[in-house]
Amino acid sequence: MTHCSSSGDRGTDDTGQTPDGNPPGNNPPATISDVEAWLTLSNQTVLLKKQDNVLSFGTTSNTFPTITVDESLTYQTIDGFGFTLTGGSAAVINQLDTNKKDALLQELFGTSEGDIGISYLRISIGASDLNEAPFTYNDMPEGETDEALTHFSLEPDMDGVVAVLKEILEINPNIKIMGSPWSAPVWMKDNGSFVGGSLQSQYYSVYAQYFVKYLEAMEAEGIVLDAITIQNEPMHDGNNPSMFMTAEEQSDFIKNHLGPAFSSAGITTKIIVWDHNCDNPQYPITILSDPDTNPYVDGSAFHLYNGDISALSTVHNAFPEKNLYFTEQYTSSSGSFEGDLKWHLKNVIIGSMRNWSKNALEWNLANNENFGPHTDGGCTVCKGGLTISSSGNITRNVGYYIVAHASKFVPSGSVRVGSNIQGDLQNVAFRTPDGQMVLIVENDGGAITSFNIKYKNQWVTATLDSGAVATYIWEQ
């Protein structure tokens, strides 16, 4: 568990001085805590629990490793933390009785003491593989087309994702929403199937208008999207639904069709490219290197099923003026709480933030006890942040705690600030809009570790179990 040795109870260095050069004091043990700590242990005996031990800043020397939080070093502004609200997530949330549903949405998206403050959601444009069945908003009978998009309709999502989003927006009107398509309407594709295939170039302009219609229809429902990606996982064409799209095709689509269509319609929703794994930073770099495409593109999005999270910095270093996003990572039905807590905190939350991402999103928010609903061929092992059983029982899974350790304490508009990695103590620090400092630490090592958190030449000493994560909060 995390705890602190009080100020004045440790020795000085060989010179009799404290690390800042002041003579040692003989202060009595502190009784008022300067730092709030929220802890999750890998054995699940403590789950996002506020600690009651005293953490007070002082200047008494010790030999522990020190994480120095330096707010003079500033990096990216944070858009938020959250999940994808899949069609399946909406379906299982909607099965709850009204009181239980209202309480759950408040807990997830509210900012009171018992809430976790999710501030960013990704949704699918049309179905994802975590819908019961694939669809788009402009499906036509086989052999028919609709280039005027006269049959476009949000109807397949109205009772699900759209309805739930409206309730969420009542709780948090400022939540940021990103839309990602898994497939274009199949009549636009070269294989006439929801699975795989490519968008035919003759339909590029039509598909651009499909995006415009979607964003305008959502806005008419009171839902404004902050961003869209062009295609979920464009190099993975075996999912249901899915669509293959090369970097050159994505660049052509943006510069000659989608970008101009957004400009003509007065749409300011951000256009984000790639939305796939960290093993291929060359894909977004190729798009951003096109001088005609580049001005339309806000940035690039990544998943981490392959590659290394440092790929985000590779793209940042090539195009430092463009933004980066981390948009998907699932926890598996076969994974352990301990293993997933460590890996996802280190890579998805801390890793993405230390590599310039503006957000960090886990995959599906909720599913049922059978890891459904999903399409035929969709993910059968994706475990939601919540499991909502057919009887209405809610289980908070590891994904919930992975996200909550950031979302509850680091609101939209926070800025990442400097902090150093010390050994196995993976960490990232922020300054929030209301002037709090937040430090998230994950002990990735095999042993309990004591360490200092140093800020403005004073420090507190905390101790963290192997595999544990803690979020520390204090006033500037």
N, C-alpha and C positions, 0 to 999 in steps of 0.2 A: 504494500500500500504506500501511498505517498505521504510523507511526513517531513517535518522540518525540525532541525535543531535550532533552538532559540538563540537569539543574538547574545554574544558574550560568553558562550559556554565552550568555545574551542580556542586552541592556542594560537599564537602568532608565528610568523616565520622566524628564521634564525636571527634577524636583526631586531626582533621585538616589535616590528612594525606590521600593521595590517597591509593587505595588497595595495591600498591606495596611498600608503605612506603615512597614515595617521597613527598615533600611539594607540595601543589597545585600550578599550574601555572595560569597565567592570559593571556593565549594565545588568540589571536583573532580567530574568527570562521574560520575553515579550508575551503579552496576553492578548493583544489585538492583532488579528491577521491582516497583513497588507495584500495578500494574494489569495484569491479564491481558486480552489482546485476541484476539478470534476474528473472522476476516475472510472475506468473500466478495466477489470482484470480478465486475463485470458481464460481463467477457469469459471467465469461467469458468476462468481460469488459477489462481485460488485459490478453493477451495470449503470454507467453514466450517473454516478452518485456524487453529490457534493460532499467534500470532505470537511470534517470539523476541526482538523488539526490547525495549529497556528503557523502561518508562513509569514515571517516578518523580515523586511529588508534590514540588513545590518552591514557592518564592515569587519567582522571578526574573521580572521584568516583560517583557511583549511586547505587541504591538499586535493580536494575533489575536482573532477573535470568541470569546466565552466562553459555554459552556453551564454554568450553575450548577446543581448538583444539591442540592436543599434538602429534607432528610428531615423538617424540621419541618412541611412541607406534605404532608399525607397525603390520599389519595383512596380509591378502592375497593380491596377485597381481591380478589385474582385467584384464579379457580377453575382456570384452565389454558389450554393451547394444544394444538391438534390438528387432527383431520380428521373427516369422516364415514366410518365403516366401513360402506360400502355392501355389499349382497349381492354385487355384482360384485367389490368389493375382497376379500371373504372367499373368493370362488370362485378368484380368481387366486392368492391367498396359499396356499390349500389345494392348489394344483397343484404347489407346490414340494416337493422331497424333504424328509424330516424334519429333517435336519441344517441345510439351507439355511433352512428355515422357522423353526426354533428360533433360529438366529443372527439372522435378520431381525427377528423379534419382539423379541428382546433389544435389538437396536440401536434399534428404534423406541421401545420402552416402558421400557427400563432406564435406569439413572442412572450407569453407569460411564463412564470417560473417552471411550470410543468410541460411546456411546449418545446419543440426542437427547431422551430424557425426555418423550415425549408424555404429557400429563396429563389430556386431555379428549377424549372421543369422542362424536360424534353418530351415532345409528343410526336406521334407518327402522322404524316400527311397521307391519309388513307390507312390501310391496315399495316401493322407490323406482324412478325411471326408470333407475337404474343397477343394476337386476336384469335377468336374462335375460327374464323375463316378469312381468307384474303379478299380485299376489295379495294377499289379506288373510288373517287367521287364522280367518276364519269365512265362507269362500266356500260358496255354496249353488247347486244347479242352478237354472237360469232359472225364475222364477215361484215359487220356494220361499223362505220366510223362516225365521228361527230366533231368535225373540225371547227365548228362554230361553238362547241361546248355548250350547246343548248340544254343538254341533259345533266349538266354539272349540278351536284347537290351534296351538301354536308349531311344529308339524312342518315347515312349509316352510322354516324358518330353522334348524332344529336342527343340521344338518350344516354350515351356513355360518356366519352371523353369531354364533349362540349358541356354537358350538364354538370359533371363533376368540376370542371374548370370554373364554371360560373360560381359554384359554392366556394371554391378555393379563393377566387378573386374577392369575395365578400370578406374573407378573413385577411387576406394580404393582397390589396389592390395593386401593389407594386411588384409582384412576383414576375420574374423574367421567364419567358416561354420561347423555346426553340422548336421549330418544326422540321422533321426529316422524313422524306419519302423513302419507302422500301421498293416501290415500283411505280412507273408511269402506268396509265391505263393500257391494258394489254393490246388494244388495237393500234397503239402507237409503236409497239415493239416489233422487232424483226422475227420473233418466234411465236407470237400470239399466246404467250403463257405468262402466268404470274411468276414462275420460277425462271430466273436467268434471262437471257436475251438482252438486246441493246435497243436503245431509243433510235428509231429511224430518223435520219437527218431531215427528211421531208416534214417531220412533225416537231422540229425544234421550236419553231415560233408558236405552234399550238400549245406545246407543253409549257412554254414561258407564260402564255396566257392562263394556263391551268393554275400556275402558282399565283398569278395576279388574282384570279377569281377566288382562290382559296383564302388568301389573305384578306381580301375585301369581304368575303362571306363571314369569316371569323370576326372581323372588326364589327360587322353588322350585329353579331351576337355579343358584342362587348368584350371581345378577346383580341388584344393586340399582340402580335408576335414580335419579339425583339430581333429574332434571327431565324433564318432557315439554312439548312445545308442542302446541297444539290442532290445528294444520293447517299443513303446509309450504306456503308461498306461496299463501295463501287467495284471492288475487285473480288468480292465474294458473291458468286452468282448461283450458289446451290441452295440458298435459303428459300423459304416460301412465305411471303413474296421476296423477290430480289431483282436487281437489274445491274448489268455490267456496264461500266463506263470508264473509258481511259482518261488520262489526264488531258490529252489533246482534245478529246470529245467534250470534256467538262469545260475546258477553256473556250472552245468554239461556242458552246451553248451559252456561256455567260456573256462573252464579249459581243456576240452578234444577235443575241435573242433576249436572254433574261435580264441582263443589265439595262439595255435600252427599254425593255418593257416596263421594268420597275420605274425608270426615269420618267417615261411617258405617263404612267399612272400615278406619279407622285408618291410612290411607296419607298419608305425609308428603312424598311426591315433589312437587317444586315444579311449579306450573302457570304456564306462560309463554305469552304471547299474541303475535299478529302473525306473526313468523317470515317476514318478507318484506322488501321493499326500503325504502331510506331516503327514498324520495320520498313516503311517506305516514305521517308520524308521527301524523297525526290518528286513524288507525285504533286504535293502542293507547291514545291519549289518550281516545278515546271510551269504550273499555272500562273504563279505569281511573277514568273520571269517574262511572261508575255505582256508587253507594255500596253496593249489594248485591253487586256482582261484585268490587269492589276487594279486600276482605279475603281472597279466595281466590287472588288473583293475586300471584305473586312478582315478575314483571317482564315485560319485552318483549324480543323477539329480532329481529335485523335481518340482511338481506343488502344488497349494494351493487351490484346490476346497474343500478339507477337511483337518482338522488338524491345526497345528500352525507352523508358520515359524521357531520357535525355534527347530523344529525337525532336521534342518540342523546342529545345534550345537550339538545335541545329537549324530549324526553320526560323526561329527568332533571330539568330545571328545573321542569316541570309537576308531577312526582311524585318528589321527591328521595329518598323513602323506598323506592322500588321499584328493583329491579335491572335491569341491561341486559346483553344478550348479543349477540355477533356470531357467527352460526351457519353462514354459508355464503358462499363466493366461489370460483368455479372459475378455473383457468388454462386457456386455450384451446389446442387443438392447433395453431392458427395463430399463437399468441403467440411473442414472442422472450424468451429468458432475461433479457436486459438490461431490456426493457420491463416484464416481469412482476415481476421482482425489485424494481425501483423502485416501481412502482405499488402492489403488494401490501404492501410494507413500510411505505410512506407511509400508506396508507389502512386496510388490514386490521389490521396489527399495531400500528403506532404510532397511527394515527388512531382506531381503536376504543378503544384504551386511554386516549388523551387525552380521549375522550368517554364515559368512565365504564363501558365494557364490562368484565364480569368474565371474559370469555373471548374468544378469537379462533380461529375454526375455518376452515380451508380446506375445499373440497368433497372430492371422493373421494380416499381414501387410495391406492388402486391400481387399475389396469386393465391390459388387455393391449395389445399393439402396434397393435391396430385400434381403440383407445379403447372397447372393449367389456369385458364384456357390457353391453348396455342394452336396454330394451324397444323395441318397435316404436313409434316416435314419441318415444322418450327422447333424451337428449343424446348426440349423435354426435361432439362436439368437446371434451368435458370430459376434460382430461388429468390423470391421477392424480399425486399426489405421487411415486408410483413407477410405472414401467412394468415389468410382469412378463410376459415373453414366453412363448409356448407352450413354448419349449425351456427355460424356467427362468432366463433371463438377467434380472437386476434392474438397472434404470436409475433413478438418483435424479434426478428432474426438479426444476424450479425451485420447485415447491410444497414439496418436502422442505426446501429451504434457507430458504424464507420462514418456515416454522413453526419449524424447528430453531434459528434465531437467537434465538427467544424461549423455546421449550419446554425447551431444554437448560440454560438459565441462570435461568429465572424459574419456580420450582415453584409449585404450588398453595399458597395461604396467603401468598404475597408481597403486598406493598402498594405500589401506585403512589405515588410521591413527586414532589415538585416538580422540574421542569426546564423551562428556557425554550427556545423555538425561536429559533435564530439563522440568519437568512437562509435558505439552502437546506438547512440541517442539520436535517432532521426527526429528532426524538428522543423517547424516553420513558424514565423512570427508575423503578426499583423498589428496595425493601428486602426481601430474602428472609427466610424464617423463621429461618435460621441466621445472620443478621446480615451478609450480604454486600450490597453495593450493585451494581446492574446498570444499565447505560445502553446502550440500543440506538440507534445513529445511522445514518441513511441520507443520503448526500449526493445530494440531488435536483437539484443544479445541474449545469452543463456543464463545470466546471473542478475540478481537484484543489484541495482546501481544507485549510488548517491551522487548527486551533482548539484552545482550551483546554477541559479538563474540570475545573471548579472544585468542590471539596468541602471544607468546613470551612476556608475561607480559604487553601487551597493548591490547586495545579493541576498538571496534566500537559498537555503539548502533543502532539496527535496530528495526523496528516494522512490524509485519506481521498480516494481517487480519485472522480471523477464516477461516479455510479450505484452506488457500492460501499456495502456495509453492514458495520458492525462492532458487535460486542457487547463491552462493556468491563465487567470485574468487579473489584471490590476489597473489602477488609475495612473495616467501619465504623471 
